[in-house]
Amino acid sequence: MSNLNFYWILLAFNPLVLMAIWLLVSTKWQQLNRQSFIWAGKLVVTVDRFNEILIEIVKWFALAMVLLTAALVVGRYVFGVGSLKGQEAVIYMHGALFLFAAGATLLHNGHVRVDVFFSRLNQKQKSIIDILGSFFFLIPMCLTILIVSQSFIATSWQVLEGSPEADGLQLVYLLKTTIPAFAILMLFQGSAQILRGTLQLIGQPLPAAKAVTELI
């Protein structure tokens, strides 16, 4: 295992996860203090706010995609003019919209749950499932993406990879960079969910994030 791979794995034990472990250990030995709750809450809120700000920015990509696509259709079928750069820009915005909005989607419970029993559980049981799911499934998945993608993304940056088409956007290396960016965003939001669930278990819950249906 290379040093770089080892570095990515260290992300699994970032400050949010370490704080969650500290709170659980402190609870067992009855050494909790209010300052620990304050710091834990600040860490969770910081990650939550970052992803919420990010989704407020990238959500405009949806409108931009619609307008640009409409302009491309009108240009091609009415004026006989096409734009490969415009077509590729739609692809870039589509990828960025979904990848950068994923963290906020997880925060607001907008992802697809396969667990048919989850809605019947009480809040503490839900917190346990969120903690275990994030630590044993979400974080390893994010680390796998980071480790597997690092070589071809590094190569893309070395040659400043562009579109295979001469008239396309010469920014493929930036498009590929959204892949590890997505993994890091999800990793930290998943870690925030672990810390949020831990606070719920020890009786110091944070205000729950609004569900997607409440935001619409």
C-alpha positions, -999 to 999 in steps of 0.1 A, spaced: 0 0 0 14 33 -10 18 63 13 -9 81 -7 -33 52 -2 -26 52 35 -33 90 35 -68 84 21 -75 57 46 -66 81 74 -96 102 63 -119 75 77 -107 86 112 -112 123 106 -120 148 135 -158 140 133 -153 103 137 -127 107 164 -150 130 183 -178 104 181 -155 78 194 -144 101 222 -180 108 232 -189 71 234 -158 64 255 -164 93 277 -200 83 282 -189 48 293 -165 63 319 -189 91 328 -164 118 320 -186 139 297 -185 177 299 -205 204 281 -175 216 261 -173 183 243 -210 186 232 -203 222 220 -174 212 199 -192 181 185 -221 203 176 -199 229 159 -182 201 138 -215 188 126 -230 222 118 -198 232 99 -201 202 76 -239 206 72 -236 243 63 -209 237 38 -229 212 19 -260 233 21 -242 263 7 -227 241 -20 -261 228 -31 -275 263 -32 -248 271 -57 -250 240 -79 -288 239 -80 -285 267 -106 -268 243 -129 -302 227 -135 -316 260 -148 -285 266 -168 -287 232 -184 -323 238 -195 -316 272 -210 -284 260 -227 -300 229 -241 -329 250 -254 -305 274 -270 -286 245 -286 -318 230 -300 -330 264 -314 -295 271 -328 -293 238 -346 -328 234 -360 -337 270 -366 -304 287 -375 -284 256 -385 -257 264 -360 -243 239 -335 -219 242 -306 -199 212 -294 -186 232 -265 -222 240 -255 -231 203 -256 -202 193 -235 -209 221 -210 -243 205 -204 -226 172 -196 -202 190 -172 -230 208 -154 -250 176 -152 -221 157 -136 -213 186 -112 -249 190 -101 -254 154 -90 -219 149 -75 -217 182 -56 -253 180 -43 -249 144 -30 -237 156 5 -267 178 11 -290 151 -3 -277 127 24 -280 154 50 -317 160 42 -325 123 38 -331 126 1 -312 94 -8 -329 61 -15 -333 38 15 -336 1 9 -343 -7 46 -381 -15 48 -380 -15 86 -363 19 91 -395 39 93 -408 17 122 -378 22 144 -375 48 172 -350 76 169 -321 59 188 -325 28 167 -324 49 135 -293 66 148 -275 33 154 -284 22 118 -271 56 104 -238 52 124 -232 16 114 -242 23 78 -220 53 75 -189 37 91 -191 3 75 -205 11 41 -205 48 31 -170 57 43 -153 25 28 -171 32 -5 -158 68 -5 -123 56 3 -125 30 -25 -134 57 -50 -106 79 -38 -80 51 -40 -91 37 -73 -95 70 -91 -63 87 -80 -40 73 -107 -61 81 -137 -70 116 -123 -33 123 -117 -25 113 -152 -53 135 -165 -39 165 -147 -3 157 -159 -14 160 -195 -42 186 -189 -66 162 -206 -91 178 -229 -120 167 -251 -112 142 -279 -130 166 -302 -110 196 -315 -139 219 -309 -148 205 -274 -140 218 -240 -104 211 -230 -113 206 -194 -117 169 -190 -92 169 -161 -115 192 -142 -145 170 -149 -127 139 -136 -117 158 -105 -154 160 -95 -152 123 -88 -128 125 -57 -145 158 -48 -178 139 -45 -162 111 -25 -147 136 0 -179 155 4 -198 123 10 -171 110 34 -173 141 56 -211 143 55 -213 106 64 -188 113 93 -211 142 104 -240 117 104 -220 94 126 -213 123 151 -249 134 149 -261 99 157 -237 96 185 -250 128 201 -285 114 198 -275 81 215 -259 99 245 -289 121 250 -276 154 234 -294 154 201 -289 182 176 -319 197 157 -328 172 129 -321 184 94 -352 190 74 -364 162 51 -365 168 14 -403 170 14 -401 198 40 -377 218 17 -399 216 -14 
